[in-house]
Amino acid sequence: MVTDNYQLEMEGTKLIFKTSSFKAERTSVLHSGVYTKEFSSMLFASAAGLAAYMLTGGRPPLIRYALLIIIFAAAFLGAGKYIFKEKELQVVFDKKDKTVFMLQSGLIIKKREKIPFSSIRSVDMGSRQFVPENIDGINFVQKISAQHGSVVPGLGEVDEFITLSLRLTDGSERIIYAARTSLAEVDSRPDVPAREIRNFLENTV
């Protein structure tokens, strides 16, 4: 099963769940509508190119400009691929080993965790809501955006999420899926693979 927000597939005795939507967090004033991955990569590449240009002050202008262009292009592509890429969570339910293996991608270090099936009390659906607090900051960003003839969609709105969590026997939880939604509109609620995961765990021998 493949959707816009996650992948769920069977491989032998394993149920593999992958998603980049696993954080239920408040939207920053530095909204994704302003600081996109491409824009952030461009800022990083510009800084790298400028640094290279300043450090090669004793070389001919043609060489300096060529280095600036090469470093800018390499930094832009590298930043987009490695620094500002979307983080992904992979959750592997292994019926053979009766364990859940969670792997979260990172720039350098990947977070890993192994949980035995016996430590999972339930697979729960829930919701979280975040009401904006920094109204003055939000109004300032909107004002600047309006002066430039653009608006930042969604900035200042209440952040609502539907979550899917593994509830453990020690009382803690591991959120494995968090999809932004409008809880007031039933048709807008995203597909959540709770039933498939529950059935897999219940049918474990």
KOLVO-706713 format. One record per atom (N, C-alpha, C): x, y, z; residue in one letter; atom name. Coordinates in Angstrom, 1 decimal, padded with zeros to 4 digits, m for minus. Layout:
REC     xx     yy     zz residu atome
REC      X      Y      Z      A    CA
...
This chain:
REC     xx     yy     zz residu atome
REC  000.8 m001.2  000.0      M     N
REC  000.0  000.0  000.0      M    CA
REC  000.9  001.2  000.0      M     C
REC  000.7  002.1 m001.0      V     N
REC  001.5  003.3 m001.1      V    CA
REC  000.5  004.5 m001.2      V     C
REC  000.7  005.5 m000.3      T     N
REC m000.1  006.8 m000.4      T    CA
REC  000.9  007.9 m000.4      T     C
REC  000.4  009.1 m000.5      D     N
REC  001.2  010.3 m000.5      D    CA
REC  002.0  010.5  000.8      D     C
REC  001.5  009.9  001.9      N     N
REC  002.2  010.1  003.2      N    CA
REC  003.0  009.0  003.7      N     C
REC  002.7  007.8  003.2      Y     N
REC  003.4  006.6  003.8      Y    CA
REC  003.4  005.4  002.8      Y     C
REC  004.2  004.4  003.1      Q     N
REC  004.3  003.2  002.4      Q    CA
REC  004.1  002.1  003.4      Q     C
REC  003.3  001.1  003.0      L     N
REC  003.1 m000.1  003.9      L    CA
REC  003.1 m001.3  003.0      L     C
REC  004.1 m002.2  003.3      E     N
REC  004.2 m003.4  002.5      E    CA
REC  004.7 m004.6  003.3      E     C
REC  004.3 m005.8  002.8      M     N
REC  004.7 m007.1  003.4      M    CA
REC  005.9 m007.6  002.6      M     C
REC  006.9 m008.1  003.4      E     N
REC  008.1 m008.8  002.9      E    CA
REC  008.3 m010.0  003.7      E     C
REC  007.8 m011.2  003.3      G     N
REC  007.9 m012.4  004.0      G    CA
REC  007.2 m012.3  005.3      G     C
REC  007.9 m012.4  006.4      T     N
REC  007.3 m012.3  007.8      T    CA
REC  007.3 m010.9  008.3      T     C
REC  007.7 m009.9  007.5      K     N
REC  007.8 m008.6  008.0      K    CA
REC  006.7 m007.6  007.4      K     C
REC  006.3 m006.7  008.2      L     N
REC  005.4 m005.6  007.7      L    CA
REC  006.3 m004.4  007.9      L     C
REC  006.5 m003.7  006.7      I     N
REC  007.4 m002.5  006.7      I    CA
REC  006.6 m001.3  006.5      I     C
REC  006.7 m000.3  007.4      F     N
REC  006.0  000.9  007.3      F    CA
REC  007.1  002.1  007.2      F     C
REC  006.9  002.9  006.2      K     N
REC  007.8  004.0  005.9      K    CA
REC  007.0  005.3  005.8      K     C
REC  007.5  006.4  006.4      T     N
REC  006.9  007.7  006.3      T    CA
REC  007.8  008.8  006.6      T     C
REC  007.6  010.0  006.1      S     N
REC  008.3  011.2  006.4      S    CA
REC  007.4  012.1  007.3      S     C
REC  006.2  011.6  007.6      S     N
REC  005.2  012.3  008.4      S    CA
REC  005.1  011.6  009.7      S     C
REC  006.0  012.0  010.7      F     N
REC  005.9  011.3  012.0      F    CA
REC  006.2  012.3  013.1      F     C
REC  006.1  013.6  012.9      K     N
REC  006.3  014.5  013.9      K    CA
REC  005.1  015.4  014.0      K     C
REC  004.5  015.4  015.2      A     N
REC  003.3  016.3  015.5      A    CA
REC  003.9  017.5  016.2      A     C
REC  004.2  018.6  015.5      E     N
REC  004.9  019.7  016.1      E    CA
REC  004.2  021.0  015.7      E     C
REC  004.4  022.0  016.5      R     N
REC  003.9  023.4  016.2      R    CA
REC  004.6  024.0  015.0      R     C
REC  003.9  024.6  014.1      T     N
REC  004.5  025.3  013.0      T    CA
REC  005.3  026.5  013.5      T     C
REC  006.6  026.6  013.0      S     N
REC  007.4  027.7  013.3      S    CA
REC  007.0  029.0  012.6      S     C
REC  007.3  030.2  013.1      V     N
REC  007.1  031.4  012.4      V    CA
REC  007.9  031.4  011.1      V     C
REC  009.0  030.7  011.1      L     N
REC  009.8  030.5  009.8      L    CA
REC  009.1  029.3  009.1      L     C
REC  008.0  029.6  008.5      H     N
REC  007.1  028.6  007.9      H    CA
REC  007.7  028.0  006.7      H     C
REC  007.3  026.8  006.4      S     N
REC  007.9  026.1  005.2      S    CA
REC  007.5  026.9  003.9      S     C
REC  006.5  027.7  004.0      G     N
REC  006.1  028.5  002.8      G    CA
REC  007.1  029.6  002.5      G     C
REC  007.9  029.9  003.6      V     N
REC  009.0  030.9  003.4      V    CA
REC  010.3  030.2  003.2      V     C
REC  010.7  029.3  004.1      Y     N
REC  012.0  028.7  004.0      Y    CA
REC  011.8  027.2  003.5      Y     C
REC  011.7  027.1  002.2      T     N
REC  011.6  025.8  001.6      T    CA
REC  012.9  025.2  001.5      T     C
REC  013.0  023.9  001.2      K     N
REC  014.2  023.2  001.0      K    CA
REC  015.1  023.8  000.0      K     C
REC  014.5  024.2 m001.1      E     N
REC  015.3  024.9 m002.2      E    CA
REC  015.9  026.2 m001.8      E     C
REC  015.0  027.0 m001.1      F     N
REC  015.5  028.3 m000.6      F    CA
REC  016.6  028.2  000.4      F     C
REC  016.5  027.2  001.3      S     N
REC  017.5  027.0  002.4      S    CA
REC  018.8  026.5  001.7      S     C
REC  018.7  025.6  000.7      S     N
REC  019.8  025.1  000.0      S    CA
REC  020.5  026.3 m000.8      S     C
REC  019.7  027.2 m001.3      M     N
REC  020.3  028.3 m002.0      M    CA
REC  021.1  029.2 m001.1      M     C
REC  020.5  029.5  000.1      L     N
REC  021.3  030.3  001.1      L    CA
REC  022.6  029.7  001.5      L     C
REC  022.5  028.3  001.7      F     N
REC  023.7  027.6  002.1      F    CA
REC  024.8  027.7  001.0      F     C
REC  024.3  027.4 m000.2      A     N
REC  025.2  027.5 m001.4      A    CA
REC  025.8  028.9 m001.6      A     C
REC  025.0  029.9 m001.4      S     N
REC  025.5  031.3 m001.6      S    CA
REC  026.6  031.6 m000.6      S     C
REC  026.4  031.1  000.7      A     N
REC  027.4  031.3  001.7      A    CA
REC  028.7  030.6  001.4      A     C
REC  028.6  029.3  000.9      A     N
REC  029.7  028.6  000.6      A    CA
REC  030.5  029.2 m000.6      A     C
REC  029.7  029.6 m001.6      G     N
REC  030.4  030.3 m002.8      G    CA
REC  031.1  031.6 m002.4      G     C
REC  030.4  032.4 m001.6      L     N
REC  031.0  033.6 m001.2      L    CA
REC  032.3  033.4 m000.3      L     C
REC  032.3  032.4  000.5      A     N
REC  033.5  032.1  001.3      A    CA
REC  034.6  031.6  000.4      A     C
REC  034.3  030.8 m000.6      A     N
REC  035.3  030.4 m001.5      A    CA
REC  035.9  031.5 m002.3      A     C
REC  035.0  032.5 m002.7      Y     N
REC  035.4  033.6 m003.5      Y    CA
REC  036.4  034.5 m002.7      Y     C
REC  036.1  034.7 m001.4      M     N
REC  036.9  035.5 m000.5      M    CA
REC  038.3  034.9 m000.2      M     C
REC  038.2  033.5 m000.1      L     N
REC  039.5  032.8  000.2      L    CA
REC  040.4  032.7 m001.0      L     C
REC  040.0  033.0 m002.2      T     N
REC  040.8  032.9 m003.4      T    CA
REC  041.1  034.3 m003.9      T     C
REC  041.3  035.3 m003.0      G     N
REC  041.5  036.6 m003.4      G    CA
REC  042.8  036.9 m004.2      G     C
REC  043.8  036.0 m004.1      G     N
REC  045.0  036.2 m004.9      G    CA
REC  045.0  035.6 m006.2      G     C
REC  044.0  035.0 m006.7      R     N
REC  043.9  034.3 m008.0      R    CA
REC  043.3  035.2 m009.0      R     C
REC  043.5  034.9 m010.3      P     N
REC  042.9  035.7 m011.4      P    CA
REC  041.3  035.7 m011.3      P     C
REC  040.7  036.8 m011.6      P     N
REC  039.2  036.9 m011.5      P    CA
REC  038.5  035.7 m012.2      P     C
REC  039.0  035.3 m013.4      L     N
REC  038.3  034.2 m014.1      L    CA
REC  038.3  032.9 m013.3      L     C
REC  039.4  032.6 m012.6      I     N
REC  039.5  031.4 m011.8      I    CA
REC  038.5  031.5 m010.6      I     C
REC  038.5  032.7 m010.0      R     N
REC  037.7  033.0 m008.8      R    CA
REC  036.2  032.8 m009.2      R     C
REC  035.8  033.4 m010.3      Y     N
REC  034.4  033.2 m010.7      Y    CA
REC  034.0  031.8 m011.0      Y     C
REC  035.0  031.1 m011.7      A     N
REC  034.7  029.7 m012.0      A    CA
REC  034.6  028.8 m010.8      A     C
REC  035.4  029.1 m009.8      L     N
REC  035.3  028.4 m008.5      L    CA
REC  034.0  028.7 m007.8      L     C
REC  033.6  030.0 m007.8      L     N
REC  032.4  030.4 m007.2      L    CA
REC  031.2  029.6 m007.8      L     C
REC  031.2  029.5 m009.1      I     N
REC  030.0  028.8 m009.7      I    CA
REC  030.0  027.3 m009.4      I     C
REC  031.2  026.7 m009.5      I     N
REC  031.3  025.3 m009.3      I    CA
REC  030.9  025.0 m007.8      I     C
REC  031.5  025.7 m006.9      I     N
REC  031.2  025.5 m005.4      I    CA
REC  029.7  025.8 m005.1      I     C
REC  029.1  026.8 m005.7      F     N
REC  027.7  027.1 m005.5      F    CA
REC  026.9  026.0 m006.0      F     C
REC  027.1  025.5 m007.2      A     N
REC  026.3  024.4 m007.8      A    CA
REC  026.5  023.1 m006.9      A     C
REC  027.7  022.8 m006.5      A     N
REC  027.9  021.6 m005.8      A    CA
REC  027.3  021.7 m004.4      A     C
REC  027.4  022.9 m003.8      A     N
REC  026.8  023.0 m002.4      A    CA
REC  025.3  023.0 m002.5      A     C
REC  024.7  023.6 m003.5      F     N
REC  023.3  023.6 m003.7      F    CA
REC  022.7  022.2 m003.8      F     C
REC  023.3  021.4 m004.7      L     N
REC  022.9  020.0 m004.9      L    CA
REC  023.1  019.2 m003.6      L     C
REC  024.3  019.3 m003.0      G     N
REC  024.6  018.5 m001.8      G    CA
REC  023.7  018.9 m000.7      G     C
REC  023.5  020.2 m000.5      A     N
REC  022.6  020.6  000.7      A    CA
REC  021.2  020.0  000.5      A     C
REC  020.7  020.1 m000.7      G     N
REC  019.3  019.6 m001.0      G    CA
REC  019.2  018.1 m000.8      G     C
REC  020.3  017.4 m001.1      K     N
REC  020.3  015.9 m001.0      K    CA
REC  020.6  015.4  000.4      K     C
REC  021.5  016.1  001.1      Y     N
REC  022.0  015.5  002.4      Y    CA
REC  021.6  016.3  003.6      Y     C
REC  021.6  017.7  003.6      I     N
REC  021.4  018.5  004.7      I    CA
REC  019.9  018.8  005.0      I     C
REC  019.2  019.3  003.9      F     N
REC  017.8  019.7  004.1      F    CA
REC  016.8  018.7  003.5      F     C
REC  017.3  017.4  003.4      K     N
REC  016.3  016.4  002.9      K    CA
REC  015.3  016.1  004.0      K     C
REC  014.2  015.6  003.6      E     N
REC  013.2  015.2  004.6      E    CA
REC  013.6  013.9  005.3      E     C
REC  013.5  014.0  006.6      K     N
REC  013.8  012.8  007.4      K    CA
REC  012.7  011.7  007.3      K     C
REC  013.1  010.5  007.3      E     N
REC  012.2  009.4  007.1      E    CA
REC  012.2  008.4  008.3      E     C
REC  011.1  007.9  008.7      L     N
REC  011.0  006.9  009.7      L    CA
REC  010.6  005.6  009.1      L     C
REC  011.4  004.5  009.4      Q     N
REC  011.0  003.2  008.9      Q    CA
REC  010.8  002.3  010.1      Q     C
REC  009.6  001.7  010.1      V     N
REC  009.2  000.8  011.2      V    CA
REC  009.0 m000.6  010.7      V     C
REC  009.8 m001.6  011.1      V     N
REC  009.7 m002.9  010.6      V    CA
REC  009.1 m003.8  011.7      V     C
REC  008.0 m004.4  011.5      F     N
REC  007.3 m005.3  012.4      F    CA
REC  007.7 m006.7  011.9      F     C
REC  008.5 m007.4  012.7      D     N
REC  009.1 m008.7  012.3      D    CA
REC  008.4 m009.8  013.1      D     C
REC  007.5 m010.6  012.4      K     N
REC  006.8 m011.6  013.0      K    CA
REC  007.7 m012.8  013.5      K     C
REC  008.7 m013.0  012.7      K     N
REC  009.6 m014.1  013.1      K    CA
REC  010.4 m013.8  014.4      K     C
REC  011.0 m012.6  014.5      D     N
REC  011.7 m012.3  015.7      D    CA
REC  010.8 m011.7  016.8      D     C
REC  009.5 m011.4  016.4      K     N
REC  008.6 m010.8  017.3      K    CA
REC  009.1 m009.5  017.9      K     C
REC  009.7 m008.7  017.1      T     N
REC  010.2 m007.4  017.5      T    CA
REC  009.8 m006.3  016.5      T     C
REC  009.8 m005.1  016.9      V     N
REC  009.6 m003.9  016.1      V    CA
REC  011.0 m003.2  016.0      V     C
REC  011.4 m002.9  014.8      F     N
REC  012.7 m002.2  014.7      F    CA
REC  012.4 m000.9  014.0      F     C
REC  012.7  000.2  014.8      M     N
REC  012.5  001.6  014.3      M    CA
REC  013.8  002.3  013.9      M     C
REC  013.8  002.8  012.7      L     N
REC  015.0  003.5  012.2      L    CA
REC  014.6  004.9  011.7      L     C
REC  015.2  005.9  012.3      Q     N
REC  014.9  007.3  011.8      Q    CA
REC  016.2  007.9  011.2      Q     C
REC  016.0  008.3  010.0      S     N
REC  017.2  008.8  009.3      S    CA
REC  017.6  010.2  009.9      S     C
REC  018.9  010.5  009.7      G     N
REC  019.5  011.7  010.2      G    CA
REC  020.7  012.1  009.3      G     C
REC  021.2  013.3  009.5      L     N
REC  022.3  013.8  008.7      L    CA
REC  023.5  013.0  008.9      L     C
REC  023.9  012.6  010.1      I     N
REC  025.1  011.8  010.4      I    CA
REC  024.7  010.6  011.2      I     C
REC  023.9  010.7  012.3      I     N
REC  023.6  009.6  013.1      I    CA
REC  022.1  009.2  012.9      I     C
REC  021.9  007.9  012.7      K     N
REC  020.5  007.4  012.6      K    CA
REC  020.0  006.9  013.9      K     C
REC  018.8  007.3  014.3      K     N
REC  018.2  006.8  015.5      K    CA
REC  017.6  005.4  015.3      K     C
REC  018.0  004.5  016.2      R     N
REC  017.6  003.1  016.1      R    CA
REC  017.0  002.7  017.4      R     C
REC  015.9  001.9  017.3      E     N
REC  015.3  001.3  018.5      E    CA
REC  014.6  000.0  018.2      E     C
REC  014.8 m001.0  019.1      K     N
REC  014.2 m002.3  018.9      K    CA
REC  013.3 m002.5  020.1      K     C
REC  012.0 m002.9  019.8      I     N
REC  011.0 m003.1  020.8      I    CA
REC  010.4 m004.5  020.6      I     C
REC  010.4 m005.3  021.6      P     N
REC  009.7 m006.6  021.5      P    CA
REC  008.2 m006.5  021.4      P     C
REC  007.5 m007.4  020.7      F     N
REC  006.1 m007.3  020.6      F    CA
REC  005.4 m007.4  022.0      F     C
REC  006.1 m008.1  023.0      S     N
REC  005.5 m008.2  024.3      S    CA
REC  005.4 m006.9  025.0      S     C
REC  006.2 m005.9  024.6      S     N
REC  006.2 m004.6  025.2      S    CA
REC  005.2 m003.6  024.6      S     C
REC  004.5 m004.1  023.6      I     N
REC  003.5 m003.2  023.0      I    CA
REC  002.1 m003.5  023.5      I     C
REC  001.6 m002.5  024.2      R     N
REC  000.2 m002.7  024.8      R    CA
REC m000.9 m002.6  023.8      R     C
REC m000.7 m001.5  022.9      S     N
REC m001.8 m001.3  021.9      S    CA
REC m001.2 m000.4  020.8      S     C
REC m002.0 m000.3  019.7      V     N
REC m001.7  000.6  018.6      V    CA
REC m002.8  001.6  018.6      V     C
REC m002.5  002.8  019.0      D     N
REC m003.6  003.8  019.3      D    CA
REC m003.6  004.9  018.2      D     C
REC m004.8  005.3  017.9      M     N
REC m005.0  006.6  017.1      M    CA
REC m005.3  007.7  018.0      M     C
REC m004.8  008.9  017.8      G     N
REC m005.1  010.0  018.6      G    CA
REC m005.1  011.3  017.8      G     C
REC m005.1  012.4  018.5      S     N
REC m005.0  013.7  017.9      S    CA
REC m004.3  014.7  018.8      S     C
REC m003.6  015.6  018.1      R     N
REC m002.9  016.7  018.8      R    CA
REC m003.3  018.0  018.2      R     C
REC m003.3  019.0  019.0      Q     N
REC m003.7  020.4  018.5      Q    CA
REC m002.7  021.4  019.1      Q     C
REC m002.2  022.3  018.3      F     N
REC m001.3  023.3  018.7      F    CA
REC m001.9  024.7  018.3      F     C
REC m002.2  025.5  019.3      V     N
REC m002.7  026.9  019.0      V    CA
REC m001.5  027.9  019.0      V     C
REC m001.4  028.7  017.9      P     N
REC m000.3  029.6  017.8      P    CA
REC m000.2  030.6  019.0      P     C
REC  001.0  030.8  019.5      E     N
REC  001.3  031.6  020.7      E    CA
REC  001.9  033.0  020.3      E     C
REC  002.8  032.9  019.4      N     N
REC  003.6  034.2  019.0      N    CA
REC  002.8  034.9  017.9      N     C
REC  001.6  035.5  018.3      I     N
REC  000.8  036.2  017.3      I    CA
REC  001.5  037.4  016.7      I     C
REC  002.3  038.1  017.5      D     N
REC  002.9  039.3  017.0      D    CA
REC  004.0  038.9  015.9      D     C
REC  004.7  037.8  016.2      G     N
REC  005.6  037.4  015.2      G    CA
REC  004.9  036.9  013.9      G     C
REC  003.8  036.2  014.0      I     N
REC  003.1  035.8  012.9      I    CA
REC  002.5  037.0  012.1      I     C
REC  002.0  038.0  012.8      N     N
REC  001.5  039.2  012.1      N    CA
REC  002.6  039.9  011.4      N     C
REC  003.8  039.9  012.0      F     N
REC  004.9  040.6  011.4      F    CA
REC  005.3  039.9  010.1      F     C
REC  005.4  038.6  010.1      V     N
REC  005.7  037.8  008.9      V    CA
REC  004.7  038.0  007.8      V     C
REC  003.4  038.0  008.2      Q     N
REC  002.3  038.2  007.2      Q    CA
REC  002.4  039.6  006.6      Q     C
REC  002.8  040.6  007.4      K     N
REC  002.9  042.0  007.0      K    CA
REC  004.0  042.1  005.9      K     C
REC  005.1  041.5  006.2      I     N
REC  006.3  041.6  005.3      I    CA
REC  005.9  040.9  004.0      I     C
REC  005.2  039.7  004.1      S     N
REC  004.9  038.9  003.0      S    CA
REC  003.9  039.7  002.1      S     C
REC  002.9  040.4  002.7      A     N
REC  002.0  041.2  002.0      A    CA
REC  002.6  042.3  001.2      A     C
REC  003.7  042.9  001.8      Q     N
REC  004.4  044.0  001.2      Q    CA
REC  005.1  043.5 m000.1      Q     C
REC  005.4  042.3 m000.1      H     N
REC  006.1  041.7 m001.3      H    CA
REC  005.1  041.0 m002.2      H     C
REC  003.9  041.2 m002.0      G     N
REC  002.8  040.7 m002.9      G    CA
REC  002.6  039.2 m002.8      G     C
REC  002.9  038.6 m001.6      S     N
REC  002.7  037.2 m001.4      S    CA
REC  002.1  037.0  000.0      S     C
REC  001.5  035.8  000.2      V     N
REC  001.0  035.4  001.5      V    CA
REC  001.6  034.1  001.8      V     C
REC  001.7  033.8  003.1      V     N
REC  002.2  032.5  003.6      V    CA
REC  001.0  031.7  004.0      V     C
REC  000.6  030.7  003.2      P     N
REC m000.6  029.9  003.5      P    CA
REC m000.5  029.1  004.8      P     C
REC m001.5  029.1  005.6      G     N
REC m001.6  028.3  006.8      G    CA
REC m000.9  028.9  008.0      G     C
REC m000.1  030.0  007.8      L     N
REC  000.6  030.6  009.0      L    CA
REC m000.4  031.3  009.9      L     C
REC m000.4  031.0  011.2      G     N
REC m001.3  031.5  012.2      G    CA
REC m002.5  030.6  012.4      G     C
REC m002.7  029.6  011.6      E     N
REC m003.8  028.7  011.9      E    CA
REC m003.5  027.7  013.0      E     C
REC m004.5  027.1  013.5      V     N
REC m004.3  026.0  014.5      V    CA
REC m003.8  024.8  013.8      V     C
REC m002.7  024.2  014.4      D     N
REC m002.1  023.0  013.8      D    CA
REC m002.8  021.8  014.4      D     C
REC m003.4  020.9  013.6      E     N
REC m004.1  019.8  014.1      E    CA
REC m003.6  018.5  013.4      E     C
REC m003.4  017.5  014.2      F     N
REC m002.8  016.3  013.7      F    CA
REC m003.6  015.1  014.1      F     C
REC m003.6  014.1  013.2      I     N
REC m004.1  012.7  013.6      I    CA
REC m002.8  011.9  013.8      I     C
REC m002.7  011.2  014.9      T     N
REC m001.5  010.4  015.2      T    CA
REC m001.7  009.0  015.3      T     C
REC m000.7  008.2  015.0      L     N
REC m000.7  006.7  015.2      L    CA
REC  000.5  006.4  016.1      L     C
REC  000.2  005.8  017.2      S     N
REC  001.3  005.5  018.2      S    CA
REC  001.3  004.1  018.6      S     C
REC  002.5  003.6  019.0      L     N
REC  002.7  002.4  019.7      L    CA
REC  002.7  002.7  021.2      L     C
REC  001.7  002.2  021.9      R     N
REC  001.6  002.4  023.3      R    CA
REC  002.3  001.2  024.0      R     C
REC  003.3  001.5  024.8      L     N
REC  004.1  000.5  025.5      L    CA
REC  003.6  000.2  026.9      L     C
REC  004.0 m001.0  027.4      T     N
REC  003.6 m001.5  028.7      T    CA
REC  004.2 m000.6  029.8      T     C
REC  005.2  000.2  029.6      D     N
REC  005.8  001.0  030.6      D    CA
REC  005.1  002.4  030.6      D     C
REC  004.0  002.6  029.8      G     N
REC  003.3  003.8  029.8      G    CA
REC  003.8  004.8  028.8      G     C
REC  004.9  004.6  028.1      S     N
REC  005.4  005.5  027.1      S    CA
REC  004.8  005.2  025.8      S     C
REC  005.0  006.1  024.8      E     N
REC  004.5  005.8  023.5      E    CA
REC  005.5  006.2  022.4      E     C
REC  005.4  005.7  021.3      R     N
REC  006.2  006.0  020.1      R    CA
REC  005.3  006.4  019.0      R     C
REC  005.3  007.7  018.6      I     N
REC  004.5  008.1  017.5      I    CA
REC  005.2  007.7  016.2      I     C
REC  004.5  006.9  015.4      I     N
REC  005.1  006.5  014.1      I    CA
REC  004.4  007.1  012.9      I     C
REC  003.4  007.9  013.2      Y     N
REC  002.7  008.6  012.0      Y    CA
REC  001.9  009.8  012.6      Y     C
REC  002.1  010.9  011.9      A     N
REC  001.4  012.1  012.3      A    CA
REC  001.0  012.9  011.1      A     C
REC m000.2  013.0  010.8      A     N
REC m000.7  013.6  009.6      A    CA
REC m001.5  014.9  009.9      A     C
REC m001.1  016.0  009.3      R     N
REC m001.8  017.3  009.5      R    CA
REC m003.2  017.1  008.9      R     C
REC m004.2  017.6  009.6      T     N
REC m005.6  017.5  009.1      T    CA
REC m006.4  018.6  009.7      T     C
REC m007.7  018.6  009.3      S     N
REC m008.7  019.5  009.9      S    CA
REC m009.7  018.5  010.5      S     C
REC m009.7  018.5  011.8      L     N
REC m010.6  017.5  012.5      L    CA
REC m012.1  017.9  012.4      L     C
REC m012.3  019.1  012.0      A     N
REC m013.7  019.6  011.8      A    CA
REC m014.3  019.1  010.5      A     C
REC m013.5  018.6  009.6      E     N
REC m013.9  018.1  008.3      E    CA
REC m013.6  016.7  008.2      E     C
REC m014.6  015.8  008.2      V     N
REC m014.4  014.4  008.2      V    CA
REC m013.7  014.0  006.9      V     C
REC m014.1  014.6  005.7      D     N
REC m013.5  014.2  004.5      D    CA
REC m012.0  014.6  004.3      D     C
REC m011.5  015.5  005.2      S     N
REC m010.1  015.9  005.1      S    CA
REC m009.2  015.0  005.9      S     C
REC m009.8  014.1  006.7      R     N
REC m009.0  013.2  007.5      R    CA
REC m008.1  012.2  006.7      R     C
REC m006.9  012.1  006.9      P     N
REC m006.0  011.3  006.1      P    CA
REC m006.2  009.8  006.5      P     C
REC m005.8  009.0  005.5      D     N
REC m005.8  007.5  005.8      D    CA
REC m004.7  007.2  006.8      D     C
REC m005.1  006.4  007.8      V     N
REC m004.2  006.0  008.8      V    CA
REC m004.2  004.5  008.9      V     C
REC m003.0  003.8  008.7      P     N
REC m002.9  002.3  008.6      P    CA
REC m003.0  001.6  010.0      P     C
REC m003.9  002.1  010.9      A     N
REC m004.0  001.5  012.2      A    CA
REC m004.5  000.0  012.1      A     C
REC m005.5 m000.2  011.3      R     N
REC m006.1 m001.5  011.2      R    CA
REC m005.1 m002.6  010.7      R     C
REC m004.4 m002.2  009.7      E     N
REC m003.4 m003.2  009.1      E    CA
REC m002.4 m003.6  010.1      E     C
REC m001.9 m002.6  010.9      I     N
REC m000.8 m002.9  011.8      I    CA
REC m001.4 m003.7  013.0      I     C
REC m002.6 m003.3  013.5      R     N
REC m003.2 m004.1  014.6      R    CA
REC m003.4 m005.5  014.2      R     C
REC m003.9 m005.7  013.0      N     N
REC m004.2 m007.1  012.5      N    CA
REC m002.9 m007.9  012.4      N     C
REC m001.8 m007.3  012.0      F     N
REC m000.6 m008.0  011.8      F    CA
REC m000.1 m008.4  013.2      F     C
REC m000.2 m007.5  014.2      L     N
REC  000.3 m007.9  015.5      L    CA
REC m000.6 m008.9  016.2      L     C
REC m001.9 m008.8  016.0      E     N
REC m002.9 m009.8  016.6      E    CA
REC m002.7 m011.2  016.0      E     C
REC m002.3 m011.3  014.8      N     N
REC m002.2 m012.6  014.1      N    CA
REC m000.8 m013.2  014.3      N     C
REC  000.0 m012.6  015.1      T     N
REC  001.3 m013.1  015.4      T    CA
REC  001.2 m014.3  016.3      T     C
REC  001.9 m015.4  015.9      V     N
REC  001.8 m016.6  016.6      V    CA
REC  003.0 m016.7  017.6      V     C
